[in-house]
Amino acid sequence: MDTKAILRFRTWPLLLLMIFVVACDNEGSDWQSAKGKNTDESYAHYLELYPDGKFARAAREGQETLLYKQTRMDNTLDAFRAFLVRFPDGKNAEDAGRAIELLQWAQAQKGKTLEAIEDFLKEFPESRFADQAREQIAPLRLTKVQISGDVAAFESFLQEYPEGPIADRARVALESLEYKQARKADTPEAYAAYLKRNPEGKHALEVKKRMSR
């Protein structure tokens, strides 16, 4: 091998090393620039250049920190949900989940509607507010049943809540509904149906008197 060939052979590793050093210097410089600006855009630019760079993890953490700071300032369900879409496994994901639970519960309590509380339980069945939510659902469901004026709806409700004060309220309301239906029909058959279901009912004596006329 002649001298020129030997020199070329020995020069290539040195050139590759120099290229590597320059590349590392460029990445370090770009990272310092991104870190100094500390914006989502600057971190995104770094990640575009070095998706697997040695500072890639730090860049993504920087993006998460910035977004979560803004999310906490916004303090809305939409903001926290959007954060979790972008960083579902981020270091702030668990805290964001707790914030969503609190905001959802506050929203349910503000409206105090059956739908809102049922939606909360559907999303957070193991929440620390779950027992309280379930206690609130029963009277709300009973109100809905009473508005419907449907005997079958009352029966379905009593199958789900067969005992306790709420069941007693439902039975009183159901008897009242059946009495009104019997009075509206004003027939022996209707009164007999009422007495069959409510032999000791509040209106039983009056119904018997009407039947005997």
Backbone torsions as a table, in degrees:
resi	resn	phi	psi	omega
1	MET	NA	130.3	-177.6
2	ASP	-77.2	173.4	-175.6
3	THR	-63.9	-40.5	-178.2
4	LYS	-65.1	-40.2	178.9
5	ALA	-64.5	-40.5	179.0
6	ILE	-63.3	-40.9	-179.6
7	LEU	-65.5	-42.4	179.2
8	ARG	-63.6	-40.5	-179.4
9	PHE	-62.9	-39.5	-178.5
10	ARG	-79.9	-21.2	-176.0
11	THR	-79.7	-34.3	-176.2
12	TRP	-56.9	-48.8	178.0
13	PRO	-58.3	-36.9	179.5
14	LEU	-67.0	-40.4	177.7
15	LEU	-64.7	-42.7	178.1
16	LEU	-61.9	-40.5	178.0
17	LEU	-63.6	-41.2	179.5
18	MET	-65.2	-40.7	178.3
19	ILE	-63.1	-42.0	179.4
20	PHE	-62.8	-42.8	-179.9
21	VAL	-64.2	-42.3	179.5
22	VAL	-63.8	-42.5	179.3
23	ALA	-61.7	-43.2	178.5
24	CYS	-62.9	-41.2	178.8
25	ASP	-62.8	-39.5	179.1
26	ASN	-65.0	-43.2	179.4
27	GLU	-63.7	-43.8	178.8
28	GLY	-61.0	-40.6	179.1
29	SER	-66.3	-43.8	179.6
30	ASP	-64.9	-36.6	178.7
31	TRP	-67.0	-44.0	178.9
32	GLN	-61.2	-37.0	177.8
33	SER	-65.7	-45.8	179.4
34	ALA	-63.0	-43.9	-179.4
35	LYS	-65.5	-37.7	179.9
36	GLY	-66.7	-39.3	178.3
37	LYS	-73.4	-35.4	176.4
38	ASN	51.9	52.0	175.3
39	THR	-125.9	160.0	178.2
40	ASP	-59.9	-38.3	-178.8
41	GLU	-66.4	-40.4	-178.3
42	SER	-67.7	-39.5	177.5
43	TYR	-67.7	-38.0	179.1
44	ALA	-64.3	-37.9	178.9
45	HIS	-65.0	-43.1	177.2
46	TYR	-60.4	-45.3	-178.0
47	LEU	-67.5	-29.4	176.0
48	GLU	-66.4	-37.9	179.6
49	LEU	-78.3	-37.3	-174.6
50	TYR	-133.6	69.3	-177.3
51	PRO	-58.2	-26.2	178.7
52	ASP	-119.0	24.7	-177.7
53	GLY	-66.7	167.3	-177.6
54	LYS	-70.4	-14.1	177.7
55	PHE	-109.2	10.6	-175.9
56	ALA	-60.3	-44.1	-179.8
57	ARG	-62.6	-43.2	179.3
58	ALA	-64.1	-35.8	179.1
59	ALA	-65.1	-43.3	179.6
60	ARG	-67.2	-37.9	176.7
61	GLU	-65.0	-36.0	176.7
62	GLY	-63.6	-42.0	177.2
63	GLN	-62.4	-44.4	-179.6
64	GLU	-62.4	-44.3	-179.2
65	THR	-60.4	-43.9	179.9
66	LEU	-64.0	-46.0	-178.6
67	LEU	-66.5	-38.5	-177.7
68	TYR	-70.3	-33.4	175.7
69	LYS	-60.9	-44.5	178.4
70	GLN	-68.0	-37.6	179.4
71	THR	-62.1	-43.3	178.3
72	ARG	-64.3	-34.5	178.1
73	MET	-68.7	-40.4	178.3
74	ASP	-67.7	-43.7	176.0
75	ASN	53.5	50.4	176.9
76	THR	-126.3	158.1	177.9
77	LEU	-60.1	-43.0	-179.0
78	ASP	-61.8	-40.5	-178.3
79	ALA	-65.6	-44.9	-179.5
80	PHE	-68.3	-37.7	178.4
81	ARG	-66.7	-39.7	178.2
82	ALA	-64.3	-37.3	177.9
83	PHE	-61.8	-44.5	-177.7
84	LEU	-69.3	-27.8	175.5
85	VAL	-64.7	-39.7	-177.6
86	ARG	-81.3	-37.7	-177.9
87	PHE	-128.5	66.8	-176.4
88	PRO	-64.8	-24.3	-179.4
89	ASP	-116.6	19.1	-178.0
90	GLY	-70.7	169.5	-178.3
91	LYS	-68.0	-18.1	179.4
92	ASN	-102.8	5.8	-175.4
93	ALA	-62.2	-42.9	-178.7
94	GLU	-65.1	-42.0	178.7
95	ASP	-65.1	-38.3	177.9
96	ALA	-63.8	-38.8	177.7
97	GLY	-62.4	-41.0	178.0
98	ARG	-66.3	-37.5	179.5
99	ALA	-65.1	-40.4	178.1
100	ILE	-62.6	-42.4	179.0
101	GLU	-59.6	-46.0	-179.3
102	LEU	-64.6	-44.4	-179.1
103	LEU	-66.5	-39.5	179.1
104	GLN	-65.8	-39.4	178.6
105	TRP	-67.2	-43.3	178.5
106	ALA	-60.7	-39.5	179.4
107	GLN	-66.1	-41.1	178.8
108	ALA	-64.8	-38.6	-179.9
109	GLN	-72.2	-29.2	179.1
110	LYS	-69.5	-43.6	-179.4
111	GLY	-81.3	-34.1	-177.9
112	LYS	50.1	41.7	176.1
113	THR	-103.5	155.5	179.7
114	LEU	-60.5	-42.1	-177.9
115	GLU	-63.7	-42.6	-177.8
116	ALA	-64.7	-42.1	-179.1
117	ILE	-72.7	-37.2	176.6
118	GLU	-64.7	-39.0	177.5
119	ASP	-63.1	-39.5	178.6
120	PHE	-62.3	-46.8	-178.9
121	LEU	-66.6	-32.0	178.5
122	LYS	-65.7	-38.9	-178.3
123	GLU	-84.3	-32.1	-176.8
124	PHE	-129.3	66.6	-177.4
125	PRO	-65.4	-21.9	-179.1
126	GLU	-106.7	17.5	-177.6
127	SER	-64.9	155.9	175.2
128	ARG	-66.9	-14.9	178.3
129	PHE	-98.1	2.9	-173.2
130	ALA	-61.0	-45.3	-179.3
131	ASP	-62.4	-42.5	179.1
132	GLN	-63.7	-39.9	179.5
133	ALA	-63.2	-43.1	-179.5
134	ARG	-64.6	-35.4	177.8
135	GLU	-65.8	-34.0	-179.0
136	GLN	-77.0	-25.7	-175.5
137	ILE	-67.5	-42.3	-174.7
138	ALA	-55.2	-54.1	179.7
139	PRO	-64.5	-31.8	177.6
140	LEU	-67.5	-39.0	176.9
141	ARG	-66.8	-38.9	179.2
142	LEU	-63.5	-41.5	177.5
143	THR	-59.0	-42.7	178.8
144	LYS	-63.0	-40.2	179.2
145	VAL	-66.2	-42.8	-179.7
146	GLN	-62.4	-39.4	178.9
147	ILE	-65.1	-35.5	-178.7
148	SER	-67.1	-31.3	-178.3
149	GLY	63.5	31.9	-175.8
150	ASP	-110.0	118.2	-179.3
151	VAL	-60.5	-41.5	-179.8
152	ALA	-61.9	-36.0	178.3
153	ALA	-66.1	-38.3	176.3
154	PHE	-63.0	-43.3	-178.6
155	GLU	-64.3	-40.0	177.7
156	SER	-64.4	-40.4	178.9
157	PHE	-62.4	-44.4	-178.1
158	LEU	-69.0	-23.7	173.5
159	GLN	-70.3	-34.6	179.6
160	GLU	-80.8	-34.9	180.0
161	TYR	-125.6	77.1	-174.5
162	PRO	-78.5	-15.6	-175.1
163	GLU	-133.0	166.1	174.7
164	GLY	93.7	174.5	-178.4
165	PRO	-56.5	-35.8	-178.2
166	ILE	-68.1	-33.9	177.4
167	ALA	-69.1	-39.1	177.8
168	ASP	-62.0	-42.9	178.2
169	ARG	-61.7	-41.0	-178.6
170	ALA	-65.4	-40.7	-178.8
171	ARG	-67.2	-39.2	177.2
172	VAL	-63.3	-44.3	179.8
173	ALA	-65.8	-38.5	179.7
174	LEU	-66.0	-43.0	178.3
175	GLU	-61.4	-42.4	179.2
176	SER	-60.7	-41.6	178.9
177	LEU	-64.3	-43.8	-178.7
178	GLU	-66.2	-34.0	177.4
179	TYR	-66.9	-43.5	179.3
180	LYS	-62.7	-38.2	178.8
181	GLN	-67.2	-39.6	178.4
182	ALA	-65.3	-42.9	179.7
183	ARG	-65.3	-36.7	-179.7
184	LYS	-67.1	-42.0	178.3
185	ALA	-71.0	-39.1	177.7
186	ASP	51.1	50.2	177.8
187	THR	-129.0	155.5	177.6
188	PRO	-57.7	-37.1	-180.0
189	GLU	-63.6	-41.4	-179.3
190	ALA	-67.5	-41.0	179.1
191	TYR	-67.9	-37.1	178.8
192	ALA	-65.0	-38.5	178.9
193	ALA	-65.3	-39.3	177.9
194	TYR	-62.6	-47.3	-177.2
195	LEU	-66.9	-30.2	178.6
196	LYS	-65.7	-37.0	-178.7
197	ARG	-87.7	-25.4	-175.8
198	ASN	-135.0	64.1	-176.8
199	PRO	-61.4	-27.9	178.3
200	GLU	-113.4	24.3	-174.8
201	GLY	-68.5	166.6	-178.4
202	LYS	-59.3	-33.2	-176.0
203	HIS	-106.3	11.6	-175.5
204	ALA	-59.6	-45.5	-177.7
205	LEU	-62.6	-44.8	179.9
206	GLU	-62.9	-40.9	-179.8
207	VAL	-64.4	-39.9	178.8
208	LYS	-63.3	-39.6	178.7
209	LYS	-63.2	-41.4	-179.9
210	ARG	-66.0	-36.3	-179.9
211	MET	-69.3	-29.9	-176.9
212	SER	-81.7	-7.9	-179.6
213	ARG	-72.8	NA	NA
